[in-house]
Amino acid sequence: MFDPHKDWLPIGTVVRLKGADRLAMIVGYMAVDGNTRQAWDYAGYPYPEGKQDPEEVFFDRENIDELYQAGFCDAEGMAFLAYISSAEPSYKKDRAARKSQLAVVGARE
């Protein structure tokens, strides 16, 4: 079983986010919001309707309130989750740098 606050969750996992009325399905990892340039742990779409422009949802592990259904995960999926876990230190470093850059840009505006 996956711990949604510690483990990377498989693509297709359905979660409820804190304070949200609708469920979200995970569609990507280590995502960057194209509008704000902020880095997030996950990208998702509303469940059950899926992609509805511009309905993409970005969220972090700590935003997950409840795991409803883990997505399909075979040996290849587990290997990929292990790979992104190994890339996490680099991701966290890049994410911190992005936050610093966004703070500087925000201070200038």
C-alpha positions, 0 to 999 in steps of 0.5 A: 500500500502507498502512503500518500504523504511519503510515497510517489503515487502511480499515474491514475491514482484518485485522491481528495485534496484538502478543502476540495469538493471534487476528486483529482486523478494524478496524471504527472509528476514533478510538474511546473505550472506554466502560468506561475512557473511554480513546481508541484509534486503532482499534476492532475485532472478532475475525476471523473471527467478528466481533462477539461481546459483549463482544469489542470490541478497542481498539488503537493503531497501535503495537499492530499487529504485521502487516497481513494484508489491507487492507480495501476502499477506493474513492475515497470511502474514500480521501477519508474516510481523508484526512479523518481524517488531517486531523482527527488533530491535534485527535484527538491533543490530545483524547486527551492531555487524556483521558489527563490526566483519567484520571490525575487520577481514578486518583490520587484513587482 
